[in-house]
């Protein structure tokens, strides 16, 4: 009797897409260094229409060839293809400057590079951080003309105001301590935290915000303290602090408003991503409520939630999870609609795993 014909073995779909060591650089508004995220590497025949390596700059790529074969080729990016001002408008404060500086360092297009530095320079003059202004000016290095050099008059005026403001805050806080007014002491430390944060003195800001903890008299104060610590800790890259204070805020006895809940989910996602826990990061970004909108522009934009959540899911979810938690998730679908390229990437990746 003849030997039974062996049927060809078929590998699990999830094994067809192996992880590559090619890094994806994700820049957060408040991070001092980029994060490296391993991405699934699909066969070139898959018509993604989206180049994974260019997500870092959120810049467009060329569409796939008409015959459906081969990889999509990159196109040169110009200012006409990417609305830099509209992109920067999604963020506020120090984050806007950080995003612009990141683009200037990564875009590879001289006109866009100079535009990003110009916008960063103008934005730096709206704040109180003279060190940041000097840094932006040094990066420009005279390439935009004399108008974009260090503004010494502005710097001197800011430094004088800061000195007077600090003396006033010191005097007020000492008075509150003498009178043992608990709520006033809390507000005094909070004002000091705001002062140091605006000046770019992040470690001092963190200390001041944490000191308010002992003077919180109700759950609302606790949540405010946690949000302040989270904001500074993200920029410092202290992700354990972020996770701890997210948990502390979520454990307050009173209900937290939906906007704050959405902020906490997004912050938790950043913390997990910063510690390479991609599956946990994906879950937190996916759980972020649509109430976030532009209410957390000092840290993250809704488009970022879509990008980071989708890429973390692609890197860590199996096919069933990708379907149930991402594609069929009505809440997260609203975020994906903001970034059509990433939405199509998720659907094409899922289809490839059939």
N, C-alpha and C positions, 0 to 999 in steps of 0.2 A: 504494500500500500504506500502510495507516494506521501512524501512529507508534506504536511499541511503548510500552505503558504502563509508566511508571516506578514501580518499587516504592519505597515510602516508606523513607527511610533510618532506621536504628535505631542510636542512639548506644550506645556501650559502657556496660554497666551501671555500671561504676565512675565514669562521667562523670555519671550521673544524680544522684549525691549530691555536691554541690559543697561545698567548705569555706567555712565562714562565719567572720566575724571575731568572732563571739561568743566570749568567753573562758570556759573552765572553770577555776575556781580550785581547785588541788589543794594542800592544806597537808600538809607532812610534819612529823613530830614535831620534827625538828631544824633546820628551815629558818626563817630570819628573815623571809623574804618569800614570798608565794605564787607558784606557777608558772601561766602562762597557756598552756593547751593548746587549739589550734583543733580543733573537732569537726565531723564530717560533718553537714550539715544536710539531713535527709530531708524529703520532702513530708509535709504534715500528715496525709494519709490513712493513713500507715503506723501501725498500732496498736502503738506501742512499749510503752505502759503504763508509761513511765518517762521522766521529764523530765531531759534531759541536763544542764540548768543547775543541777540540785539535787544532783548527785553530790558536790559539794564538801562538803556537810554530811552526806551519806549519810542523808538524811531521806526518809520515804515521800512519794509523790505519789498523787493520786487516780487510780483506774483509768480507762481510756478509756470513752467513752460507749457505751451499749448498741448504738447503730446503727453503731458502728465508724468514724464520721466525726468529723472535727475533732480538735483536739489535746486531750490529757489536761489537765484543769484542776488547778491546785495546790490543796491543802487546807491549812488552817492547822495548823501543827505544835504539838503540846503535849507536855508531859512524859509524858503517858499513852501517846503514840504512839512515843516514842523513849526507850529505857532508857539514860539518860546514864551511870549508874554502871556498867552492864554494858559500855558502850562504852569508858569510861575504863579499866576493868579489863584491857583488852587490852594496855595499855601500862604502862611502869614508869618510875620516876625522873623526870628532867627532861622526857622526852617526854610523860608523862601530863599534866603541867601545861601544856605547850605546846599539846596537843590541846584541853584544856578551855578555854584562853584563846582559841583559834581559834574554837571553837564559840560562846563568849560573844560574840565579835565578829561572827559571821555569822548566828546562828540567827534573829534577828528576833522571837523570842518572849521576853517579859520573864520569865516564870517559869523557862524553861529557861536564859536568860541568867544569872539570879541563882543557879540551881542549879549551873551550870558554874563560876561564880566562887566559890561556897561550897566546892565540891569542890577547886578549884585552890588555894584558901587553905589548906584542911586538908592538902593534899598538900605545899604549900610548907613547912609546919612539920616535915615528915619529913626534909627535906634539910639542906644546909649553906649554901645560897645565900641570904644575907640580902637581896641586891639583888632577887632574884626575888620574895621575900616582900613587900618594900616595893612592888614593881610591882603585884602582885596586890591588895594592900591599897588602893593608889591607884585601881585600876580599880573596886573595890567602892565606894569613896567614901562609906562610911557607910550604904549602902542596905540592908545586912544587920544593922544594929545595932552597938552598941559592941564586941561580942565579936569582930567581924571587922575590927578596926582593926589597925594595926601593933603586933605583940607586942614591945615594947621589951625586956622581960626575956629573952625567947627570943633576940632579936637580939644582945643584949649577951653572953649566955652562949655563943652560937655564935662570936662574934668572939673572945672570950677563948680558947676551945678551939682555934680556928683559929690564933691567934698562937702558942700553946704547941706545937701540932702542927707548924707551920712551922719553929719554932726547933729542934725535935727532928729533923725531916727534914734540915735544913741541917747540923746537927752530925753526924748519921750519914753523910751523903753526903761531907762533908769527910774523915771518917775513912776511908771506903772509897777515896777518891782518894789519900790519903796512903799507904795500904797497897797500892794498885794491885791491888785485888781486882776483877777484871773483872765477874764475875757479880753481886757486891754493888753495884757502881756501876750496872749495868743495873737492878737492882731498886730502887735509890735514886731514879733518874730516873723509873722507872715509878710509884713511890709519889708522887713529886712531881706527875706527870701526873694521877694519880687525885685527889690533893688539890685541884689547881687546877680540874679538871673539876667536882668536887662543889661547888666554890665559885662556879661559873659563869665562871671566868676562862679562857675557852676558848683564847685565843691563847697564854697561858702553858702551858696543858695540852698544846697541840699541840707547842710547843717541847720540852717535857720528854719527850714520847713519841718525838719524832723523834731526840732525843739518845740514846735507848737503842739506836738502830741500830748504832752503832759498838761496842757491847758485847754484841751477840747472838752466842752461841757455837754455836747449833744451829738447824735449820730451825723448830723449834717456837717458839723465841724470836722469829724473824723474823715468823712468822705472827701472833703475839700483838702485836708492835709494829705491824704493818700494820693489824690490826683496831682497835687503839686510835686510830691516826691517822685511819682511815676514819670512826670514830664522831664524832670532834671535827670533822673536815673537813665532814661532812654538815651538822652543826649550824651551822658557819660559812658554808656555801654555797660552799666551795672545791672545786668538782667535779673540777677537774683533779687535785687531790691525791687525791681518792677514786679516780678511774680509775687513776692511777699506782700507788697502793698496792694496789688490787685485783689489778692485773697482777703486781706484785712478789710478793704472797702466792701467786698461782696458779703462779708460776714456781719455787717452792721445790722442792728435789729430792725431798723425802719426800711420800708421799701425805697429803692433807688429809682430815680426817674429814668425812662427808657434811653434818653440821650447819654446819660452817664454810664448806663449798662453797656451801650454800644461802644463807648470809649474804652471801657475796661476790657471788653472782648478784644478789641483791636490792639490794645497795649499788651495783653497777654499773648496774642499772636506774635507780636514783635519780639517779646521776651523769649518765646519758644524758638522762634526762627534764629534769634541771636545765639542760642545755645545748641543749634543744629537738631532740634527736636521737630522735624518737619511734619510728622503726622499730627502731633499736638498743635502745632502752629496752624496747619490747615483747618483743623476742627474749630479753633478759636476764630479765625478769619471768616469761616463759613457761618459761624454763629453770630457774627456781628450784625446787629439790626440795621435796617435801612434808615432808622432815625439818625444815624451818624451824619449823613449828608456832608455838609461843609462845617460841621460843628467842632471838628477836631483838626482844623487846618494847621494848627501849630505843631502837629505831629504827623498826620497822615491824611491823604485824600481818599475818597471812595474808590477811585480808579486803582489806587495802590492795594486796597483790600481785595479787589478782584484779581489783580496780577499775582500778589503774594499768595493768596488763598488757592488760586488755581494751580500755580506752579508747585506749591508744596503738596497739593493733592496728587498731581501727576507723579511726583517723586515718591509718594508713600502709600497711596490708596491702591487697592486691588480693583478689578473691573466692576464688581458689584457695588463697592463703596463709591466709586467714581460716578456711577449711575444714580444711586439713591441720594448721596449726600451733596453732589455738585450739580449734575445735569438736571435732576428732577427737584432740586431744592428751589422753591419759589423765591424765598428771601434772597439767596445768593445769586439767583438768576438776574435779579435787578441790578446787582453790582456788575455781573458779567456783561450786561447790555451796554455798560459804559465803555467797555473795551472790546469791541467786536473781534479784533484779532485774537485775543486770548480766548474768547468764547468759541471761536472756530477751532482754535488749537485743541481745546478740551474735547470738542465733538469729534474731530478728526483722529485724535489719539484714541478715544474710546472706540471708534469704528475700526481702527486698526487692530484692536485687541479681540475682535470677534473670533 
